[in-house]
Amino acid sequence: MSSVNIAAGSSIRRDETVEIVLLLAFAGGYIDAYTWTIHGVMANAQTANLIFLWVYGIAGDWQRAVHFVPPILAFAVGMVIAAWLRRATEERASAISTLIEILLLIAIGILHNRLPDLAGTLGISFVAAMQAAMFTKVEGVVCSTVMITGNMRQGIEAVFAAVSGGAPLGTLRRSGIFGALCAVFGFGAAVGAFATKTMPNLALAIPVIALLVVLLRCEAGQPEACA
């Protein structure tokens, strides 16, 4: 769908509303900060994990290099499960995947002191993959709730189009949405870093609350609005 079609309206799917996407961006930034602080890997940014893998690998430090393999593999598995879930449950996929994310984060949070680092890393990267695969649009336009590169590009392009003239209606609104996604993701990372250092045993409660709101908002109103 062309980016010029971004606009608020009754036809917008509930899981593509600005409110829900911003909540997910907050959770995405938070979880990345959590896994980096606790486990020294990224939950969402597999690009960074791959870079660190080969930086340490080329240096001959394979013990540190292989530390970044499990989250990459867990992310891949999460993507496969998400694809299967979309095929099996269709319009219920987003709500079900969000519930799975919540349950996994609760389990990891409860077992935080008993789980080895590897188990926590696998679980959270799996959660990140589910979110990345299920929530891919805001008001019909492709976006990401687990990283900001694409969002930043679209926001900058929208500003340029508006300033240079001849931009379609809604271009400035679109730039504002993508700018907000970047800012909220960063805010989530800041809150995640602070909470993980100050209350590590309860830190995952915050993204769980954000995801609970997402789940409730997806389930509210017309059932066909969330898929």
Phi and psi restraints in degrees (value plus and minus 20) as a CYANA .aco file:
   2 SER   PHI     -87.3   -47.3
   2 SER   PSI     127.9   167.9
   3 SER   PHI     -88.4   -48.4
   3 SER   PSI     -36.6     3.4
   4 VAL   PHI     -89.9   -49.9
   4 VAL   PSI     -32.0     8.0
   5 ASN   PHI    -105.9   -65.9
   5 ASN   PSI     -17.1    22.9
   6 ILE   PHI     -89.1   -49.1
   6 ILE   PSI     103.1   143.1
   7 ALA   PHI    -190.5  -150.5
   7 ALA   PSI     131.7   171.7
   8 ALA   PHI     -96.3   -56.3
   8 ALA   PSI     124.7   164.7
   9 GLY   PHI     159.6   199.6
   9 GLY   PSI     147.2   187.2
  10 SER   PHI     -89.5   -49.5
  10 SER   PSI     -38.7     1.3
  11 SER   PHI    -102.0   -62.0
  11 SER   PSI     -26.6    13.4
  12 ILE   PHI     -91.6   -51.6
  12 ILE   PSI     110.5   150.5
  13 ARG   PHI     -82.9   -42.9
  13 ARG   PSI     124.7   164.7
  14 ARG   PHI     -82.6   -42.6
  14 ARG   PSI     -53.4   -13.4
  15 ASP   PHI    -102.5   -62.5
  15 ASP   PSI     -13.7    26.3
  16 GLU   PHI    -135.3   -95.3
  16 GLU   PSI     -10.3    29.7
  17 THR   PHI     -92.8   -52.8
  17 THR   PSI     135.4   175.4
  18 VAL   PHI     -80.1   -40.1
  18 VAL   PSI     -61.1   -21.1
  19 GLU   PHI     -76.9   -36.9
  19 GLU   PSI     -69.1   -29.1
  20 ILE   PHI     -89.1   -49.1
  20 ILE   PSI     -62.1   -22.1
  21 VAL   PHI     -85.0   -45.0
  21 VAL   PSI     -56.9   -16.9
  22 LEU   PHI     -87.2   -47.2
  22 LEU   PSI     -60.2   -20.2
  23 LEU   PHI     -81.0   -41.0
  23 LEU   PSI     -61.1   -21.1
  24 LEU   PHI     -88.8   -48.8
  24 LEU   PSI     -56.3   -16.3
  25 ALA   PHI     -84.8   -44.8
  25 ALA   PSI     -59.7   -19.7
  26 PHE   PHI     -79.6   -39.6
  26 PHE   PSI     -67.8   -27.8
  27 ALA   PHI     -83.3   -43.3
  27 ALA   PSI     -58.1   -18.1
  28 GLY   PHI     -83.4   -43.4
  28 GLY   PSI     -66.4   -26.4
  29 GLY   PHI     -85.1   -45.1
  29 GLY   PSI     -59.4   -19.4
  30 TYR   PHI     -81.7   -41.7
  30 TYR   PSI     -68.0   -28.0
  31 ILE   PHI     -85.6   -45.6
  31 ILE   PSI     -57.8   -17.8
  32 ASP   PHI     -82.4   -42.4
  32 ASP   PSI     -63.7   -23.7
  33 ALA   PHI     -84.6   -44.6
  33 ALA   PSI     -57.9   -17.9
  34 TYR   PHI     -82.8   -42.8
  34 TYR   PSI     -69.9   -29.9
  35 THR   PHI     -88.8   -48.8
  35 THR   PSI     -52.6   -12.6
  36 TRP   PHI     -88.1   -48.1
  36 TRP   PSI     -60.8   -20.8
  37 THR   PHI     -90.3   -50.3
  37 THR   PSI     -63.1   -23.1
  38 ILE   PHI    -103.7   -63.7
  38 ILE   PSI     -65.3   -25.3
  39 HIS   PHI    -131.3   -91.3
  39 HIS   PSI     -31.1     8.9
  40 GLY   PHI      52.3    92.3
  40 GLY   PSI       2.7    42.7
  41 VAL   PHI    -154.3  -114.3
  41 VAL   PSI     149.6   189.6
  42 MET   PHI    -121.4   -81.4
  42 MET   PSI     119.3   159.3
  43 ALA   PHI    -100.3   -60.3
  43 ALA   PSI     -63.6   -23.6
  44 ASN   PHI    -116.4   -76.4
  44 ASN   PSI     -64.3   -24.3
  45 ALA   PHI    -100.4   -60.4
  45 ALA   PSI      61.3   101.3
  46 GLN   PHI     -89.3   -49.3
  46 GLN   PSI     -41.0    -1.0
  47 THR   PHI     -78.5   -38.5
  47 THR   PSI     -66.6   -26.6
  48 ALA   PHI     -84.0   -44.0
  48 ALA   PSI     -62.4   -22.4
  49 ASN   PHI     -81.1   -41.1
  49 ASN   PSI     -61.2   -21.2
  50 LEU   PHI     -86.4   -46.4
  50 LEU   PSI     -59.6   -19.6
  51 ILE   PHI     -83.0   -43.0
  51 ILE   PSI     -68.2   -28.2
  52 PHE   PHI     -81.4   -41.4
  52 PHE   PSI     -58.9   -18.9
  53 LEU   PHI     -75.3   -35.3
  53 LEU   PSI     -68.2   -28.2
  54 TRP   PHI    -102.8   -62.8
  54 TRP   PSI     -47.1    -7.1
  55 VAL   PHI     -82.0   -42.0
  55 VAL   PSI     -68.1   -28.1
  56 TYR   PHI     -92.5   -52.5
  56 TYR   PSI     -54.2   -14.2
  57 GLY   PHI     -84.6   -44.6
  57 GLY   PSI     -65.5   -25.5
  58 ILE   PHI     -84.4   -44.4
  58 ILE   PSI     -51.7   -11.7
  59 ALA   PHI     -97.1   -57.1
  59 ALA   PSI     -25.9    14.1
  60 GLY   PHI      65.8   105.8
  60 GLY   PSI     -15.4    24.6
  61 ASP   PHI    -113.4   -73.4
  61 ASP   PSI      52.7    92.7
  62 TRP   PHI     -91.2   -51.2
  62 TRP   PSI     -43.6    -3.6
  63 GLN   PHI     -83.7   -43.7
  63 GLN   PSI     -60.7   -20.7
  64 ARG   PHI     -97.3   -57.3
  64 ARG   PSI     -53.0   -13.0
  65 ALA   PHI     -83.2   -43.2
  65 ALA   PSI     -65.8   -25.8
  66 VAL   PHI     -89.2   -49.2
  66 VAL   PSI     -33.5     6.5
  67 HIS   PHI     -79.8   -39.8
  67 HIS   PSI     -45.1    -5.1
  68 PHE   PHI    -116.1   -76.1
  68 PHE   PSI     -21.3    18.7
  69 VAL   PHI     -94.1   -54.1
  69 VAL   PSI     -67.5   -27.5
  70 PRO   PHI     -75.3   -35.3
  70 PRO   PSI     -64.3   -24.3
  71 PRO   PHI     -85.0   -45.0
  71 PRO   PSI     -52.6   -12.6
  72 ILE   PHI     -84.8   -44.8
  72 ILE   PSI     -65.3   -25.3
  73 LEU   PHI     -86.3   -46.3
  73 LEU   PSI     -62.1   -22.1
  74 ALA   PHI     -83.8   -43.8
  74 ALA   PSI     -57.4   -17.4
  75 PHE   PHI     -83.0   -43.0
  75 PHE   PSI     -62.6   -22.6
  76 ALA   PHI     -83.0   -43.0
  76 ALA   PSI     -62.8   -22.8
  77 VAL   PHI     -83.2   -43.2
  77 VAL   PSI     -62.0   -22.0
  78 GLY   PHI     -80.1   -40.1
  78 GLY   PSI     -58.1   -18.1
  79 MET   PHI     -84.2   -44.2
  79 MET   PSI     -61.9   -21.9
  80 VAL   PHI     -84.0   -44.0
  80 VAL   PSI     -65.4   -25.4
  81 ILE   PHI     -81.9   -41.9
  81 ILE   PSI     -60.5   -20.5
  82 ALA   PHI     -83.1   -43.1
  82 ALA   PSI     -61.4   -21.4
  83 ALA   PHI     -83.0   -43.0
  83 ALA   PSI     -61.9   -21.9
  84 TRP   PHI     -84.6   -44.6
  84 TRP   PSI     -60.4   -20.4
  85 LEU   PHI     -84.1   -44.1
  85 LEU   PSI     -60.5   -20.5
  86 ARG   PHI     -81.3   -41.3
  86 ARG   PSI     -60.2   -20.2
  87 ARG   PHI     -90.9   -50.9
  87 ARG   PSI     -58.0   -18.0
  88 ALA   PHI    -100.7   -60.7
  88 ALA   PSI     -55.1   -15.1
  89 THR   PHI    -133.8   -93.8
  89 THR   PSI     -30.0    10.0
  90 GLU   PHI      32.0    72.0
  90 GLU   PSI    -133.0   -93.0
  91 GLU   PHI     -87.8   -47.8
  91 GLU   PSI     -32.7     7.3
  92 ARG   PHI    -114.0   -74.0
  92 ARG   PSI     -20.0    20.0
  93 ALA   PHI     -81.3   -41.3
  93 ALA   PSI     -64.6   -24.6
  94 SER   PHI     -83.7   -43.7
  94 SER   PSI     -65.2   -25.2
  95 ALA   PHI     -84.7   -44.7
  95 ALA   PSI     -63.1   -23.1
  96 ILE   PHI     -85.8   -45.8
  96 ILE   PSI     -62.5   -22.5
  97 SER   PHI     -84.9   -44.9
  97 SER   PSI     -57.2   -17.2
  98 THR   PHI     -84.7   -44.7
  98 THR   PSI     -61.0   -21.0
  99 LEU   PHI     -82.1   -42.1
  99 LEU   PSI     -61.2   -21.2
 100 ILE   PHI     -82.1   -42.1
 100 ILE   PSI     -63.1   -23.1
 101 GLU   PHI     -79.1   -39.1
 101 GLU   PSI     -65.1   -25.1
 102 ILE   PHI     -81.5   -41.5
 102 ILE   PSI     -67.5   -27.5
 103 LEU   PHI     -83.6   -43.6
 103 LEU   PSI     -60.0   -20.0
 104 LEU   PHI     -86.3   -46.3
 104 LEU   PSI     -62.6   -22.6
 105 LEU   PHI     -85.9   -45.9
 105 LEU   PSI     -58.0   -18.0
 106 ILE   PHI     -83.0   -43.0
 106 ILE   PSI     -64.9   -24.9
 107 ALA   PHI     -81.8   -41.8
 107 ALA   PSI     -64.6   -24.6
 108 ILE   PHI     -83.9   -43.9
 108 ILE   PSI     -61.3   -21.3
 109 GLY   PHI     -83.3   -43.3
 109 GLY   PSI     -61.9   -21.9
 110 ILE   PHI     -87.2   -47.2
 110 ILE   PSI     -60.5   -20.5
 111 LEU   PHI    -113.7   -73.7
 111 LEU   PSI      -6.1    33.9
 112 HIS   PHI     -70.1   -30.1
 112 HIS   PSI     -66.3   -26.3
 113 ASN   PHI     -98.8   -58.8
 113 ASN   PSI     -33.5     6.5
 114 ARG   PHI    -123.4   -83.4
 114 ARG   PSI     -44.7    -4.7
 115 LEU   PHI     -98.0   -58.0
 115 LEU   PSI     116.4   156.4
 116 PRO   PHI     -86.7   -46.7
 116 PRO   PSI     139.9   179.9
 117 ASP   PHI     -73.4   -33.4
 117 ASP   PSI     -59.6   -19.6
 118 LEU   PHI     -80.6   -40.6
 118 LEU   PSI     -64.3   -24.3
 119 ALA   PHI     -84.2   -44.2
 119 ALA   PSI     -62.6   -22.6
 120 GLY   PHI     -84.0   -44.0
 120 GLY   PSI     -61.4   -21.4
 121 THR   PHI     -82.1   -42.1
 121 THR   PSI     -65.8   -25.8
 122 LEU   PHI     -80.6   -40.6
 122 LEU   PSI     -66.3   -26.3
 123 GLY   PHI     -83.1   -43.1
 123 GLY   PSI     -64.1   -24.1
 124 ILE   PHI     -93.2   -53.2
 124 ILE   PSI     -57.8   -17.8
 125 SER   PHI     -85.6   -45.6
 125 SER   PSI     -54.9   -14.9
 126 PHE   PHI     -82.2   -42.2
 126 PHE   PSI     -65.2   -25.2
 127 VAL   PHI     -79.4   -39.4
 127 VAL   PSI     -65.5   -25.5
 128 ALA   PHI     -80.5   -40.5
 128 ALA   PSI     -60.2   -20.2
 129 ALA   PHI     -84.5   -44.5
 129 ALA   PSI     -61.1   -21.1
 130 MET   PHI     -79.6   -39.6
 130 MET   PSI     -64.8   -24.8
 131 GLN   PHI     -86.1   -46.1
 131 GLN   PSI     -63.4   -23.4
 132 ALA   PHI     -81.6   -41.6
 132 ALA   PSI     -56.6   -16.6
 133 ALA   PHI    -100.7   -60.7
 133 ALA   PSI     -52.3   -12.3
 134 MET   PHI    -108.1   -68.1
 134 MET   PSI     -57.6   -17.6
 135 PHE   PHI    -130.0   -90.0
 135 PHE   PSI      75.7   115.7
 136 THR   PHI    -140.5  -100.5
 136 THR   PSI     -19.9    20.1
 137 LYS   PHI    -160.3  -120.3
 137 LYS   PSI     132.0   172.0
 138 VAL   PHI    -144.2  -104.2
 138 VAL   PSI     100.1   140.1
 139 GLU   PHI      29.5    69.5
 139 GLU   PSI      21.7    61.7
 140 GLY   PHI      67.5   107.5
 140 GLY   PSI     -23.5    16.5
 141 VAL   PHI    -129.8   -89.8
 141 VAL   PSI     116.9   156.9
 142 VAL   PHI     -79.9   -39.9
 142 VAL   PSI     114.2   154.2
 143 CYS   PHI    -169.4  -129.4
 143 CYS   PSI    -199.6  -159.6
 144 SER   PHI    -153.9  -113.9
 144 SER   PSI     119.5   159.5
 145 THR   PHI    -125.8   -85.8
 145 THR   PSI     -14.0    26.0
 146 VAL   PHI    -142.4  -102.4
 146 VAL   PSI     -19.9    20.1
 147 MET   PHI    -181.5  -141.5
 147 MET   PSI     144.5   184.5
 148 ILE   PHI    -133.0   -93.0
 148 ILE   PSI     -27.9    12.1
 149 THR   PHI     -75.8   -35.8
 149 THR   PSI     -74.2   -34.2
 150 GLY   PHI     -84.4   -44.4
 150 GLY   PSI     -58.2   -18.2
 151 ASN   PHI     -84.0   -44.0
 151 ASN   PSI     -61.5   -21.5
 152 MET   PHI     -83.0   -43.0
 152 MET   PSI     -63.0   -23.0
 153 ARG   PHI     -79.8   -39.8
 153 ARG   PSI     -67.4   -27.4
 154 GLN   PHI     -86.2   -46.2
 154 GLN   PSI     -57.6   -17.6
 155 GLY   PHI     -83.7   -43.7
 155 GLY   PSI     -64.9   -24.9
 156 ILE   PHI     -85.5   -45.5
 156 ILE   PSI     -63.0   -23.0
 157 GLU   PHI     -81.8   -41.8
 157 GLU   PSI     -57.8   -17.8
 158 ALA   PHI     -87.4   -47.4
 158 ALA   PSI     -60.8   -20.8
 159 VAL   PHI     -82.6   -42.6
 159 VAL   PSI     -64.8   -24.8
 160 PHE   PHI     -80.5   -40.5
 160 PHE   PSI     -63.3   -23.3
 161 ALA   PHI     -82.6   -42.6
 161 ALA   PSI     -59.8   -19.8
 162 ALA   PHI     -88.6   -48.6
 162 ALA   PSI     -61.2   -21.2
 163 VAL   PHI     -92.1   -52.1
 163 VAL   PSI     -57.4   -17.4
 164 SER   PHI     -96.3   -56.3
 164 SER   PSI     -32.3     7.7
 165 GLY   PHI      73.4   113.4
 165 GLY   PSI     136.6   176.6
 166 GLY   PHI      55.8    95.8
 166 GLY   PSI      -7.5    32.5
 167 ALA   PHI     -94.6   -54.6
 167 ALA   PSI     126.0   166.0
 168 PRO   PHI     -88.5   -48.5
 168 PRO   PSI     140.5   180.5
 169 LEU   PHI     -78.8   -38.8
 169 LEU   PSI     114.4   154.4
 170 GLY   PHI      76.3   116.3
 170 GLY   PSI     -19.4    20.6
 171 THR   PHI     -85.1   -45.1
 171 THR   PSI     -63.6   -23.6
 172 LEU   PHI     -86.1   -46.1
 172 LEU   PSI     -57.9   -17.9
 173 ARG   PHI     -80.6   -40.6
 173 ARG   PSI     -62.5   -22.5
 174 ARG   PHI     -82.3   -42.3
 174 ARG   PSI     -62.8   -22.8
 175 SER   PHI     -83.5   -43.5
 175 SER   PSI     -56.7   -16.7
 176 GLY   PHI     -85.9   -45.9
 176 GLY   PSI     -59.4   -19.4
 177 ILE   PHI     -83.5   -43.5
 177 ILE   PSI     -66.5   -26.5
 178 PHE   PHI     -90.2   -50.2
 178 PHE   PSI     -53.6   -13.6
 179 GLY   PHI     -83.8   -43.8
 179 GLY   PSI     -60.7   -20.7
 180 ALA   PHI     -84.4   -44.4
 180 ALA   PSI     -58.7   -18.7
 181 LEU   PHI     -79.6   -39.6
 181 LEU   PSI     -64.3   -24.3
 182 CYS   PHI     -83.9   -43.9
 182 CYS   PSI     -64.4   -24.4
 183 ALA   PHI     -86.3   -46.3
 183 ALA   PSI     -63.2   -23.2
 184 VAL   PHI     -88.2   -48.2
 184 VAL   PSI     -57.3   -17.3
 185 PHE   PHI     -79.7   -39.7
 185 PHE   PSI     -65.2   -25.2
 186 GLY   PHI     -84.3   -44.3
 186 GLY   PSI     -59.8   -19.8
 187 PHE   PHI     -82.8   -42.8
 187 PHE   PSI     -61.3   -21.3
 188 GLY   PHI     -80.9   -40.9
 188 GLY   PSI     -61.0   -21.0
 189 ALA   PHI     -83.7   -43.7
 189 ALA   PSI     -60.7   -20.7
 190 ALA   PHI     -84.3   -44.3
 190 ALA   PSI     -66.1   -26.1
 191 VAL   PHI     -84.0   -44.0
 191 VAL   PSI     -61.0   -21.0
 192 GLY   PHI     -82.7   -42.7
 192 GLY   PSI     -62.6   -22.6
 193 ALA   PHI     -83.7   -43.7
 193 ALA   PSI     -63.2   -23.2
 194 PHE   PHI     -86.8   -46.8
 194 PHE   PSI     -67.6   -27.6
 195 ALA   PHI     -85.6   -45.6
 195 ALA   PSI     -58.0   -18.0
 196 THR   PHI     -85.5   -45.5
 196 THR   PSI     -54.9   -14.9
 197 LYS   PHI     -99.4   -59.4
 197 LYS   PSI     -51.9   -11.9
 198 THR   PHI    -113.2   -73.2
 198 THR   PSI     -49.3    -9.3
 199 MET   PHI    -164.9  -124.9
 199 MET   PSI      46.0    86.0
 200 PRO   PHI     -76.2   -36.2
 200 PRO   PSI     -53.3   -13.3
 201 ASN   PHI     -93.9   -53.9
 201 ASN   PSI     -39.8     0.2
 202 LEU   PHI    -135.3   -95.3
 202 LEU   PSI     -16.7    23.3
 203 ALA   PHI     -79.7   -39.7
 203 ALA   PSI     -57.0   -17.0
 204 LEU   PHI     -93.8   -53.8
 204 LEU   PSI     -27.2    12.8
 205 ALA   PHI     -84.6   -44.6
 205 ALA   PSI     -51.6   -11.6
 206 ILE   PHI     -88.7   -48.7
 206 ILE   PSI     -71.2   -31.2
 207 PRO   PHI     -84.8   -44.8
 207 PRO   PSI     -48.4    -8.4
 208 VAL   PHI     -82.1   -42.1
 208 VAL   PSI     -62.0   -22.0
 209 ILE   PHI     -83.8   -43.8
 209 ILE   PSI     -63.9   -23.9
 210 ALA   PHI     -80.2   -40.2
 210 ALA   PSI     -62.7   -22.7
 211 LEU   PHI     -90.0   -50.0
 211 LEU   PSI     -52.8   -12.8
 212 LEU   PHI     -82.3   -42.3
 212 LEU   PSI     -61.4   -21.4
 213 VAL   PHI     -82.7   -42.7
 213 VAL   PSI     -62.1   -22.1
 214 VAL   PHI     -78.8   -38.8
 214 VAL   PSI     -67.0   -27.0
 215 LEU   PHI     -81.2   -41.2
 215 LEU   PSI     -64.5   -24.5
 216 LEU   PHI     -85.2   -45.2
 216 LEU   PSI     -60.2   -20.2
 217 ARG   PHI     -87.2   -47.2
 217 ARG   PSI     -57.0   -17.0
 218 CYS   PHI     -85.3   -45.3
 218 CYS   PSI     -56.1   -16.1
 219 GLU   PHI    -104.8   -64.8
 219 GLU   PSI     -35.9     4.1
 220 ALA   PHI     -94.9   -54.9
 220 ALA   PSI     131.5   171.5
 221 GLY   PHI      51.5    91.5
 221 GLY   PSI    -160.8  -120.8
 222 GLN   PHI     -90.0   -50.0
 222 GLN   PSI     105.5   145.5
 223 PRO   PHI     -82.9   -42.9
 223 PRO   PSI     -46.3    -6.3
 224 GLU   PHI     -97.7   -57.7
 224 GLU   PSI     -28.3    11.7
 225 ALA   PHI     -95.9   -55.9
 225 ALA   PSI     -39.3     0.7
 226 CYS   PHI    -134.8   -94.8
 226 CYS   PSI     113.2   153.2
